[in-house]
């Protein structure tokens, strides 16, 4: 397959390359030999699971081709994508148990990040507009620089067209505000101004920066005063919560994983093969600062080239929370003031249930339960996660 990312992790360094149109690539080992390779990591663009191979036998790799096979999503989920899939993330949050009428109608959501592939069949009628702040006047917000925004867009609002996946808030309107690559803090400020002037209801900030920005903090206060709720991934560094997620006006979301949701050769499954049930992946931050968690590993979602792919990361988790937040805002007609944001945060926190045996510093209030948020049914909750094709 073409354009697959390949990493070879040695005892001294890591080498990286991308496959060509025939699925081949060559890697130069700068400080290792084939005998000292510790792992090989393959991540296809779409349609297949990633693969992680520990201590592969590569002693002849300098003279012969090494062939690595990856598993197709259709082998895990029969007849996918022709047969629609309810992902494990929706099941874990019981989003599939709330009334079908709750679709987030009338809610405007801005994805600030890498852009969105609006040509995808599940997204072409969902994305209503956008702007590329790195290329003013061009319509490049319709393309995705990394695939990241397309992953999040599908989780939030993929169309209910009986194939592939359906987004949590499939009737919501998405706006693509592109800052990657080469975006600056000044571009972020303009993007937040766009959200204020265009009556955006929810903003998901799929970005991070290292140095504090007082201007950004003030602009986020302006957004909150306008009734705009801002959600951001807590970060994929495994360390402290990143900016801007760590700011008090932003809801910081960490990631949750669950065993049995991906093949045994996938990267996360090799971390601890003896692990059972829900767990926090190594990339999700440690507290303080994480407000809550959502599924963020092995989530099947929309990808570039009209396809689907498994996606990982705290941004993937944040997309689940953004989708649920859209449903809640559509259900509750709050006035557009800062109180609206506080009410939404309270609803999400109240709907969370702690996850036994997991460090509260990494999961915050826990995992939101959608029926509890809507006061539907008994609100009982069990942390027992599984995937059903």
TORKEFI-236674 format. One record per residue (C-alpha): residue in one letter; chain; y, x, z. Coordinates in nm, 4 decimals, m for minus. Each point is the difference from the previous one (the first is absolute). Last residue first. Example, Ala and Ser with C-alpha at 12.3 -4.5 7.8 and 13.67 -1.06 7.14 Angstrom:
<atoms>
+------+------+----------+----------+----------+
| lomi | dovo |       yy |       xx |       zz |
+------+------+----------+----------+----------+
|    s |    A |  m0.1060 |   1.3670 |   0.7140 |
|    a |    A |  m0.3440 |  m0.1370 |   0.0660 |
+------+------+----------+----------+----------+
</atoms>
This chain:
<atoms>
+------+------+----------+----------+----------+
| lomi | dovo |       yy |       xx |       zz |
+------+------+----------+----------+----------+
|    x |    A |  m0.5305 |  m1.9114 |   1.4778 |
|    x |    A |   0.0068 |  m0.0454 |   0.3794 |
|    x |    A |   0.1307 |   0.2908 |   0.2009 |
|    x |    A |  m0.0289 |   0.0163 |   0.3764 |
|    x |    A |   0.2187 |   0.0169 |   0.3088 |
|    x |    A |  m0.0818 |  m0.1090 |   0.3520 |
|    x |    A |   0.3085 |   0.0064 |   0.2161 |
|    x |    A |  m0.0337 |  m0.3522 |   0.1333 |
|    x |    A |   0.2836 |  m0.2452 |   0.0230 |
|    x |    A |   0.0543 |  m0.3485 |   0.1309 |
|    x |    A |   0.3190 |  m0.1693 |  m0.1190 |
|    x |    A |  m0.1514 |  m0.3405 |   0.0677 |
|    x |    A |   0.0883 |  m0.1482 |  m0.3349 |
|    x |    A |   0.3318 |   0.0694 |  m0.1709 |
|    x |    A |   0.2847 |   0.1202 |   0.2201 |
|    x |    A |   0.1591 |   0.1562 |  m0.3060 |
|    x |    A |  m0.0046 |   0.3515 |   0.1436 |
|    x |    A |  m0.3367 |  m0.0743 |   0.1612 |
|    x |    A |  m0.1416 |  m0.0951 |  m0.3396 |
|    x |    A |   0.1249 |   0.3344 |  m0.1415 |
|    x |    A |  m0.1454 |   0.2349 |   0.2617 |
|    x |    A |   0.2143 |   0.3111 |   0.0300 |
|    x |    A |  m0.1791 |   0.3295 |   0.0858 |
|    x |    A |   0.1085 |   0.1872 |   0.3121 |
|    x |    A |   0.3167 |   0.0148 |   0.2097 |
|    x |    A |   0.0342 |   0.3707 |  m0.0781 |
|    x |    A |  m0.3074 |   0.1299 |  m0.1832 |
|    x |    A |   0.0372 |   0.3774 |   0.0420 |
|    x |    A |   0.1394 |   0.0083 |   0.3524 |
|    x |    A |  m0.2410 |  m0.2767 |   0.0948 |
|    x |    A |  m0.2879 |   0.2453 |  m0.0494 |
|    x |    A |  m0.3005 |  m0.1981 |  m0.1205 |
|    x |    A |  m0.2950 |  m0.1108 |   0.2153 |
|    x |    A |   0.0897 |  m0.3675 |  m0.0251 |
|    x |    A |   0.2438 |  m0.1147 |  m0.2693 |
|    x |    A |   0.2942 |  m0.1875 |   0.1459 |
|    x |    A |   0.0838 |  m0.3356 |  m0.1567 |
|    x |    A |   0.3201 |  m0.0553 |  m0.1880 |
|    x |    A |   0.1408 |  m0.3495 |  m0.0596 |
|    x |    A |   0.2672 |   0.0491 |   0.2658 |
|    x |    A |   0.1171 |   0.3177 |  m0.1706 |
|    x |    A |   0.0295 |  m0.1689 |  m0.3385 |
|    x |    A |   0.1807 |  m0.3033 |   0.1374 |
|    x |    A |   0.2362 |   0.2164 |   0.2060 |
|    x |    A |   0.0878 |   0.2155 |  m0.3025 |
|    x |    A |   0.0757 |  m0.3160 |  m0.1988 |
|    x |    A |   0.2173 |  m0.1451 |   0.2765 |
|    x |    A |   0.1944 |   0.3261 |   0.0291 |
|    x |    A |   0.0602 |   0.0088 |  m0.3758 |
|    x |    A |   0.1250 |  m0.3586 |  m0.0037 |
|    x |    A |   0.2227 |   0.0743 |   0.3001 |
|    x |    A |   0.1769 |   0.2604 |  m0.2162 |
|    x |    A |   0.1299 |  m0.2862 |  m0.2110 |
|    x |    A |  m0.1197 |  m0.1815 |  m0.3117 |
|    x |    A |  m0.0799 |  m0.3358 |   0.1599 |
|    x |    A |  m0.3729 |  m0.0476 |   0.0758 |
|    x |    A |  m0.1945 |  m0.2475 |  m0.2114 |
|    x |    A |  m0.3445 |   0.0838 |   0.1393 |
|    x |    A |  m0.2888 |  m0.0369 |  m0.2466 |
|    x |    A |   0.1520 |   0.2114 |  m0.2774 |
|    x |    A |   0.0915 |   0.2664 |   0.2560 |
|    x |    A |  m0.3556 |  m0.0040 |   0.1379 |
|    x |    A |  m0.1625 |   0.0333 |  m0.3418 |
|    x |    A |   0.2293 |   0.2885 |  m0.0917 |
|    x |    A |  m0.0824 |   0.1737 |   0.3302 |
|    x |    A |  m0.3703 |  m0.0235 |  m0.0842 |
|    x |    A |   0.0610 |   0.1742 |  m0.3325 |
|    x |    A |   0.2217 |   0.2662 |   0.1566 |
|    x |    A |  m0.2650 |   0.0620 |   0.2670 |
|    x |    A |  m0.2705 |   0.0522 |  m0.2621 |
|    x |    A |   0.2377 |   0.2246 |  m0.1989 |
|    x |    A |   0.0563 |   0.2106 |   0.3131 |
|    x |    A |  m0.3712 |   0.0851 |   0.0083 |
|    x |    A |   0.0138 |   0.1230 |  m0.3592 |
|    x |    A |   0.3131 |   0.1957 |   0.0925 |
|    x |    A |  m0.1983 |   0.1471 |   0.2924 |
|    x |    A |  m0.2377 |   0.1526 |  m0.2500 |
|    x |    A |  m0.3089 |  m0.0612 |  m0.2108 |
|    x |    A |  m0.0642 |  m0.1682 |  m0.3355 |
|    x |    A |  m0.3127 |  m0.1147 |  m0.1836 |
|    x |    A |   0.0779 |  m0.0668 |  m0.3671 |
|    x |    A |   0.0618 |  m0.2794 |  m0.2458 |
|    x |    A |   0.0958 |  m0.0034 |  m0.3673 |
|    x |    A |   0.2719 |  m0.1134 |  m0.2402 |
|    x |    A |   0.0847 |   0.3644 |  m0.0806 |
|    x |    A |   0.1398 |   0.0730 |   0.3465 |
|    x |    A |  m0.1613 |  m0.1379 |   0.3107 |
|    x |    A |  m0.0351 |  m0.3334 |   0.1777 |
|    x |    A |  m0.1864 |  m0.0111 |   0.3296 |
|    x |    A |  m0.3265 |   0.0771 |   0.1766 |
|    x |    A |   0.0653 |   0.1244 |   0.3543 |
|    x |    A |  m0.2172 |   0.2987 |   0.0915 |
|    x |    A |   0.2244 |   0.0981 |   0.2933 |
|    x |    A |   0.3208 |  m0.1598 |   0.1270 |
|    x |    A |  m0.0937 |  m0.3196 |   0.1811 |
|    x |    A |   0.2810 |  m0.0933 |   0.2401 |
|    x |    A |   0.1582 |   0.1550 |   0.3066 |
|    x |    A |   0.2794 |  m0.0796 |   0.2458 |
|    x |    A |   0.3284 |   0.1355 |   0.1343 |
|    x |    A |  m0.0691 |   0.3734 |  m0.0446 |
|    x |    A |   0.2865 |   0.1866 |   0.1649 |
|    x |    A |  m0.1667 |   0.1927 |   0.2789 |
|    x |    A |  m0.2557 |   0.0722 |  m0.1077 |
|    x |    A |  m0.2408 |   0.1865 |  m0.2282 |
|    x |    A |   0.0387 |  m0.0294 |  m0.3725 |
|    x |    A |  m0.2640 |  m0.1120 |  m0.2536 |
|    x |    A |  m0.1550 |   0.2866 |  m0.1980 |
|    x |    A |  m0.3133 |   0.0377 |   0.2148 |
|    x |    A |  m0.1143 |  m0.3542 |  m0.0631 |
|    x |    A |   0.0183 |  m0.2464 |   0.2912 |
|    x |    A |  m0.3290 |  m0.1757 |   0.0639 |
|    x |    A |  m0.1698 |  m0.3344 |  m0.0507 |
|    x |    A |  m0.3791 |  m0.0269 |   0.0267 |
|    x |    A |  m0.2515 |   0.2832 |   0.0288 |
|    x |    A |   0.0444 |   0.3783 |  m0.0180 |
|    x |    A |  m0.3110 |   0.2147 |  m0.0449 |
|    x |    A |   0.1047 |   0.1190 |  m0.3457 |
|    x |    A |   0.3200 |   0.1510 |   0.1420 |
|    x |    A |   0.2464 |   0.1383 |  m0.2527 |
|    x |    A |  m0.2419 |  m0.0464 |  m0.2912 |
|    x |    A |   0.0756 |  m0.3698 |  m0.0214 |
|    x |    A |   0.3689 |   0.0735 |  m0.0506 |
|    x |    A |  m0.0506 |   0.2076 |  m0.3130 |
|    x |    A |  m0.2408 |  m0.2339 |  m0.1814 |
|    x |    A |  m0.3598 |   0.1197 |  m0.0402 |
|    x |    A |  m0.1387 |  m0.2750 |   0.2272 |
|    x |    A |   0.1478 |  m0.2730 |  m0.2161 |
|    x |    A |   0.2906 |  m0.2092 |   0.1309 |
|    x |    A |   0.0559 |  m0.2857 |   0.2476 |
|    x |    A |  m0.2965 |   0.0796 |   0.2225 |
|    x |    A |   0.2034 |   0.1492 |   0.2789 |
|    x |    A |   0.3450 |  m0.1433 |   0.0603 |
|    x |    A |   0.3454 |   0.1473 |  m0.0383 |
|    x |    A |   0.3344 |  m0.0831 |   0.1598 |
|    x |    A |   0.3396 |   0.1316 |  m0.1039 |
|    x |    A |   0.3328 |   0.0117 |   0.1823 |
|    x |    A |   0.2997 |  m0.2249 |  m0.0575 |
|    x |    A |   0.3546 |   0.0641 |   0.1211 |
|    x |    A |   0.2316 |  m0.3044 |   0.0098 |
|    x |    A |   0.3504 |   0.1335 |  m0.0637 |
|    x |    A |   0.3187 |  m0.0767 |   0.1962 |
|    x |    A |  m0.1005 |   0.2344 |   0.2850 |
|    x |    A |  m0.0310 |   0.3030 |  m0.2312 |
|    x |    A |  m0.3437 |   0.1678 |  m0.0015 |
|    x |    A |  m0.0889 |  m0.1429 |  m0.3425 |
|    x |    A |   0.2999 |   0.1783 |  m0.1566 |
|    x |    A |  m0.1104 |   0.2684 |   0.0796 |
|    x |    A |  m0.3522 |   0.1079 |   0.0891 |
|    x |    A |  m0.2264 |  m0.0960 |   0.2900 |
|    x |    A |  m0.1312 |   0.3140 |   0.1683 |
|    x |    A |  m0.3081 |   0.1811 |  m0.1306 |
|    x |    A |  m0.2924 |  m0.1044 |  m0.2199 |
|    x |    A |   0.2190 |   0.0691 |  m0.3026 |
|    x |    A |  m0.0442 |  m0.3295 |  m0.1846 |
|    x |    A |   0.3111 |  m0.1756 |   0.1242 |
|    x |    A |   0.0993 |  m0.3053 |   0.2061 |
|    x |    A |   0.0180 |  m0.2077 |  m0.3161 |
|    x |    A |   0.3172 |  m0.2083 |  m0.0140 |
|    x |    A |   0.1093 |  m0.3592 |   0.0541 |
|    x |    A |   0.3595 |  m0.1228 |  m0.0171 |
|    x |    A |   0.0888 |  m0.3607 |   0.0823 |
|    x |    A |   0.3178 |  m0.1225 |  m0.1679 |
|    x |    A |   0.2016 |  m0.2546 |   0.1983 |
|    x |    A |   0.3402 |   0.1301 |  m0.1087 |
|    x |    A |   0.0493 |   0.1630 |   0.3410 |
|    x |    A |  m0.3304 |   0.1818 |  m0.0589 |
|    x |    A |   0.1266 |   0.1350 |  m0.3310 |
|    x |    A |   0.3235 |   0.1202 |   0.1596 |
|    x |    A |  m0.2016 |   0.1718 |   0.2729 |
|    x |    A |  m0.2044 |   0.1669 |  m0.2736 |
|    x |    A |   0.3251 |   0.1232 |  m0.1505 |
|    x |    A |   0.1007 |   0.1514 |   0.3348 |
|    x |    A |  m0.3308 |   0.1854 |   0.0342 |
|    x |    A |   0.0253 |   0.1207 |  m0.3596 |
|    x |    A |   0.3493 |   0.1363 |   0.0602 |
|    x |    A |  m0.1196 |   0.1688 |   0.3199 |
|    x |    A |  m0.2609 |   0.1911 |  m0.1969 |
|    x |    A |  m0.2585 |   0.1850 |   0.2068 |
|    x |    A |  m0.1680 |   0.2940 |  m0.1765 |
|    x |    A |  m0.3569 |  m0.0185 |  m0.1254 |
|    x |    A |  m0.0091 |  m0.2852 |  m0.2476 |
|    x |    A |  m0.2592 |  m0.2673 |  m0.0677 |
|    x |    A |  m0.0695 |  m0.2537 |  m0.2707 |
|    x |    A |  m0.1691 |  m0.3295 |  m0.0778 |
|    x |    A |   0.2779 |  m0.2148 |   0.1455 |
|    x |    A |  m0.1230 |  m0.3588 |  m0.0060 |
|    x |    A |   0.2933 |  m0.2389 |  m0.0026 |
|    x |    A |  m0.0210 |  m0.3696 |   0.0835 |
|    x |    A |   0.2350 |  m0.2934 |  m0.0554 |
|    x |    A |   0.2108 |   0.1279 |  m0.2917 |
|    x |    A |   0.3269 |  m0.1897 |  m0.0318 |
|    x |    A |   0.1168 |   0.1936 |  m0.3090 |
|    x |    A |   0.3064 |   0.1577 |   0.1662 |
|    x |    A |  m0.1934 |   0.1252 |   0.3039 |
|    x |    A |  m0.2998 |   0.1285 |  m0.1969 |
|    x |    A |   0.2235 |   0.1780 |  m0.2513 |
|    x |    A |   0.1879 |   0.1633 |   0.2885 |
|    x |    A |  m0.3374 |   0.1269 |   0.1263 |
|    x |    A |  m0.0656 |   0.1541 |  m0.3416 |
|    x |    A |   0.3445 |   0.1611 |  m0.0002 |
|    x |    A |  m0.0683 |   0.1589 |   0.3389 |
|    x |    A |  m0.3361 |   0.1256 |  m0.1264 |
|    x |    A |   0.1717 |   0.1568 |  m0.2998 |
|    x |    A |   0.2427 |   0.1833 |   0.2326 |
|    x |    A |  m0.3032 |   0.1221 |   0.1970 |
|    x |    A |  m0.1272 |   0.1624 |  m0.3175 |
|    x |    A |  m0.2570 |  m0.0807 |  m0.2674 |
|    x |    A |  m0.1562 |   0.2782 |  m0.2107 |
|    x |    A |  m0.3184 |  m0.1830 |  m0.1018 |
|    x |    A |  m0.0073 |  m0.2635 |   0.1209 |
|    x |    A |   0.2794 |  m0.2303 |   0.1154 |
|    x |    A |  m0.0915 |  m0.3244 |  m0.1789 |
|    x |    A |   0.1013 |  m0.3423 |   0.1235 |
|    x |    A |  m0.2614 |  m0.2464 |  m0.1286 |
|    x |    A |   0.0678 |  m0.3623 |   0.0941 |
|    x |    A |  m0.2830 |  m0.2397 |   0.0840 |
|    x |    A |   0.0146 |  m0.3783 |   0.0197 |
|    x |    A |  m0.2418 |  m0.1831 |   0.2304 |
|    x |    A |  m0.2558 |  m0.2504 |  m0.1300 |
|    x |    A |  m0.2976 |   0.2382 |   0.0410 |
|    x |    A |   0.0778 |   0.0703 |   0.3655 |
|    x |    A |  m0.3274 |   0.1648 |   0.1066 |
|    x |    A |  m0.0651 |   0.1244 |  m0.3505 |
|    x |    A |  m0.2985 |  m0.1136 |  m0.2031 |
|    x |    A |  m0.2511 |   0.2534 |  m0.1302 |
|    x |    A |  m0.1855 |   0.0520 |  m0.3269 |
|    x |    A |  m0.0437 |  m0.3344 |  m0.1748 |
|    x |    A |   0.0741 |  m0.3587 |   0.0930 |
|    x |    A |   0.3644 |   0.0179 |  m0.1106 |
|    x |    A |   0.1576 |  m0.0060 |   0.3474 |
|    x |    A |   0.2741 |   0.2506 |  m0.0771 |
|    x |    A |   0.0277 |   0.3256 |   0.1951 |
|    x |    A |   0.2629 |  m0.0401 |   0.2740 |
|    x |    A |  m0.0307 |   0.2318 |   0.2987 |
|    x |    A |  m0.3226 |   0.1896 |  m0.0601 |
|    x |    A |   0.0792 |   0.0334 |  m0.3705 |
|    x |    A |   0.3532 |   0.1251 |   0.0599 |
|    x |    A |  m0.1248 |   0.2654 |   0.2433 |
|    x |    A |  m0.2357 |   0.1600 |  m0.2526 |
|    x |    A |   0.2614 |  m0.0260 |  m0.2751 |
|    x |    A |   0.2510 |   0.1791 |   0.2214 |
|    x |    A |  m0.2381 |   0.2917 |   0.0562 |
|    x |    A |  m0.0992 |   0.0515 |  m0.3621 |
|    x |    A |   0.1981 |   0.3260 |   0.0005 |
|    x |    A |   0.2965 |  m0.0413 |  m0.2351 |
|    x |    A |  m0.0479 |  m0.3725 |  m0.0500 |
|    x |    A |   0.1616 |  m0.1676 |  m0.2980 |
|    x |    A |   0.2215 |  m0.3087 |  m0.0155 |
|    x |    A |   0.2673 |   0.1810 |   0.2033 |
|    x |    A |   0.0363 |   0.2035 |  m0.3197 |
|    x |    A |   0.2333 |  m0.2680 |  m0.1384 |
|    x |    A |   0.2871 |   0.2433 |  m0.0541 |
|    x |    A |   0.3622 |  m0.0437 |   0.1023 |
|    x |    A |  m0.0181 |   0.2441 |   0.2885 |
|    x |    A |  m0.2916 |   0.2465 |  m0.0128 |
|    x |    A |  m0.0739 |   0.1181 |   0.3576 |
|    x |    A |   0.1235 |  m0.3283 |   0.1460 |
|    x |    A |  m0.2508 |  m0.1973 |  m0.2067 |
|    x |    A |   0.0779 |  m0.3684 |   0.0408 |
|    x |    A |  m0.1970 |  m0.3183 |   0.0454 |
|    x |    A |  m0.0891 |  m0.3450 |  m0.1200 |
|    x |    A |  m0.2296 |  m0.2996 |   0.0331 |
|    x |    A |  m0.3332 |   0.1724 |   0.0632 |
|    x |    A |  m0.2575 |  m0.2778 |   0.0375 |
|    x |    A |  m0.0498 |  m0.1080 |  m0.3608 |
|    x |    A |  m0.1252 |   0.3391 |  m0.1246 |
|    x |    A |  m0.1749 |   0.0817 |   0.3292 |
|    x |    A |  m0.3646 |  m0.1094 |  m0.0321 |
|    x |    A |  m0.0110 |   0.0729 |  m0.3742 |
|    x |    A |   0.1378 |   0.3535 |   0.0605 |
|    x |    A |   0.3022 |   0.0582 |  m0.2242 |
|    x |    A |   0.2293 |   0.0075 |   0.3044 |
|    x |    A |  m0.1272 |   0.3433 |   0.1027 |
|    x |    A |   0.2123 |   0.0271 |   0.3124 |
|    x |    A |   0.2549 |   0.2622 |   0.1074 |
|    x |    A |  m0.0513 |   0.3092 |   0.2147 |
|    x |    A |   0.1713 |  m0.1138 |   0.3184 |
|    x |    A |   0.1987 |  m0.2947 |   0.1297 |
|    x |    A |  m0.2006 |  m0.3196 |  m0.0360 |
|    x |    A |   0.2362 |  m0.2944 |   0.0374 |
|    x |    A |  m0.1350 |  m0.3393 |   0.1026 |
|    x |    A |   0.1616 |  m0.3367 |  m0.0726 |
|    x |    A |  m0.1535 |  m0.3074 |   0.1641 |
|    x |    A |   0.0181 |  m0.3291 |  m0.1895 |
|    x |    A |  m0.3705 |  m0.0859 |   0.0296 |
|    x |    A |  m0.1857 |   0.2209 |   0.2481 |
|    x |    A |  m0.3478 |  m0.1303 |  m0.0863 |
|    x |    A |  m0.0877 |  m0.2294 |   0.2893 |
|    x |    A |  m0.1372 |  m0.3006 |  m0.1895 |
|    x |    A |  m0.3446 |   0.1596 |   0.0073 |
|    x |    A |  m0.0229 |  m0.0727 |   0.3726 |
|    x |    A |  m0.0840 |   0.3026 |   0.2197 |
|    x |    A |  m0.3570 |   0.1306 |   0.0110 |
|    x |    A |   0.0238 |   0.2656 |  m0.2737 |
|    x |    A |   0.2676 |   0.1792 |   0.2029 |
|    x |    A |  m0.2539 |   0.0587 |   0.2727 |
|    x |    A |   0.1601 |   0.3398 |   0.0765 |
|    x |    A |  m0.3351 |   0.1760 |  m0.0440 |
|    x |    A |  m0.0908 |  m0.2240 |  m0.2941 |
|    x |    A |   0.3210 |   0.0785 |  m0.1859 |
|    x |    A |  m0.0583 |   0.3707 |   0.0551 |
|    x |    A |  m0.3645 |  m0.0237 |  m0.1017 |
|    x |    A |   0.0980 |  m0.1137 |  m0.3457 |
|    x |    A |  m0.0546 |  m0.3447 |  m0.1456 |
|    x |    A |  m0.1156 |   0.0785 |  m0.3519 |
|    x |    A |   0.0236 |  m0.2033 |  m0.3166 |
|    x |    A |  m0.2897 |   0.0114 |  m0.2527 |
|    x |    A |   0.1177 |   0.1467 |  m0.3280 |
|    x |    A |   0.1133 |   0.3060 |   0.2002 |
|    x |    A |  m0.2705 |   0.0374 |   0.1265 |
|    x |    A |  m0.3362 |  m0.1263 |  m0.1271 |
|    x |    A |  m0.1796 |   0.1141 |   0.3156 |
|    x |    A |   0.2160 |   0.1814 |   0.2523 |
|    x |    A |  m0.1507 |   0.3378 |   0.0870 |
|    x |    A |  m0.1315 |   0.0932 |  m0.3446 |
|    x |    A |   0.3078 |  m0.1602 |  m0.1581 |
|    x |    A |   0.2175 |   0.2432 |   0.1960 |
|    x |    A |  m0.1592 |   0.2832 |  m0.1974 |
|    x |    A |  m0.1575 |   0.2911 |   0.1867 |
|    x |    A |   0.0932 |   0.3581 |  m0.0777 |
|    x |    A |  m0.2113 |   0.2641 |  m0.1732 |
|    x |    A |   0.0805 |   0.3711 |   0.0221 |
|    x |    A |  m0.1146 |   0.2388 |  m0.2720 |
|    x |    A |   0.0395 |   0.3752 |   0.0521 |
|    x |    A |   0.0382 |   0.1901 |  m0.3228 |
|    x |    A |  m0.1620 |   0.3400 |  m0.0220 |
|    x |    A |   0.0981 |   0.3681 |   0.0294 |
|    x |    A |   0.2524 |   0.0207 |   0.2864 |
|    x |    A |  m0.1556 |  m0.3076 |   0.1589 |
|    x |    A |  m0.3362 |   0.1715 |   0.0401 |
|    x |    A |   0.0232 |   0.0352 |   0.3805 |
|    x |    A |   0.1442 |  m0.3470 |   0.0293 |
|    x |    A |  m0.2363 |  m0.1720 |   0.2441 |
|    x |    A |   0.2336 |  m0.2434 |   0.1721 |
|    x |    A |   0.1033 |   0.0548 |   0.3622 |
|    x |    A |   0.1228 |  m0.3554 |   0.0647 |
|    x |    A |   0.0436 |  m0.2353 |  m0.2948 |
|    x |    A |   0.2790 |  m0.2574 |   0.0172 |
|    x |    A |   0.0189 |  m0.2743 |  m0.2596 |
|    x |    A |   0.2640 |  m0.2557 |  m0.0913 |
|    x |    A |  m0.1207 |  m0.3475 |  m0.0948 |
|    x |    A |   0.0370 |  m0.1124 |  m0.3577 |
|    x |    A |   0.2009 |  m0.2417 |  m0.2160 |
|    x |    A |   0.3302 |   0.1821 |   0.0283 |
|    x |    A |   0.1729 |   0.3386 |  m0.0075 |
|    x |    A |  m0.3077 |   0.1934 |   0.1089 |
|    x |    A |   0.0096 |   0.2055 |   0.3228 |
|    x |    A |  m0.2450 |   0.2917 |   0.0256 |
|    x |    A |  m0.0255 |   0.2242 |   0.3075 |
|    x |    A |  m0.2198 |   0.3101 |   0.0058 |
|    x |    A |  m0.0840 |   0.1681 |   0.3298 |
|    x |    A |  m0.0582 |   0.3295 |   0.1806 |
|    x |    A |   0.0092 |   0.2417 |  m0.2915 |
|    x |    A |  m0.0959 |   0.3493 |   0.1187 |
|    x |    A |  m0.2853 |   0.0551 |  m0.2509 |
|    x |    A |   0.2168 |  m0.0923 |  m0.2987 |
|    x |    A |   0.2323 |   0.2869 |   0.0984 |
|    x |    A |   0.3245 |  m0.0309 |   0.1905 |
|    x |    A |   0.3612 |   0.1199 |   0.0058 |
|    x |    A |   0.1581 |  m0.1193 |  m0.3232 |
|    x |    A |  m0.2850 |  m0.2120 |  m0.1319 |
|    x |    A |   0.1079 |  m0.1162 |  m0.3443 |
|    x |    A |  m0.1077 |  m0.3494 |  m0.0911 |
|    x |    A |  m0.1191 |  m0.1270 |  m0.3359 |
|    x |    A |   0.0044 |  m0.3626 |  m0.1113 |
|    x |    A |  m0.2144 |  m0.2486 |  m0.1862 |
|    x |    A |   0.0065 |  m0.3797 |  m0.0203 |
|    x |    A |   0.0189 |  m0.0110 |  m0.3792 |
|    x |    A |   0.3677 |  m0.1007 |  m0.0053 |
|    x |    A |   0.0824 |   0.2833 |   0.2411 |
|    x |    A |  m0.0734 |   0.0186 |   0.3723 |
|    x |    A |   0.2731 |   0.0926 |   0.2468 |
|    x |    A |   0.0062 |   0.3209 |   0.2063 |
|    x |    A |   0.0289 |   0.1216 |   0.3587 |
|    x |    A |  m0.1072 |   0.3112 |   0.1902 |
|    x |    A |  m0.0070 |   0.0272 |   0.3795 |
|    x |    A |   0.0118 |   0.3259 |   0.1934 |
|    x |    A |  m0.1842 |   0.2313 |   0.2444 |
|    x |    A |  m0.3322 |  m0.1678 |   0.0865 |
|    x |    A |   0.0119 |  m0.1948 |  m0.3228 |
|    x |    A |   0.0978 |  m0.3554 |  m0.0798 |
|    x |    A |  m0.0416 |  m0.0950 |  m0.3654 |
|    x |    A |   0.2238 |  m0.2910 |  m0.0912 |
|    x |    A |  m0.0369 |  m0.2143 |  m0.3108 |
|    x |    A |   0.2336 |  m0.2841 |  m0.1005 |
|    x |    A |  m0.1408 |  m0.2190 |  m0.2771 |
|    x |    A |   0.2224 |  m0.0264 |  m0.3073 |
|    x |    A |  m0.2820 |  m0.0744 |  m0.2457 |
|    x |    A |  m0.3531 |  m0.1101 |   0.0736 |
+------+------+----------+----------+----------+
</atoms>
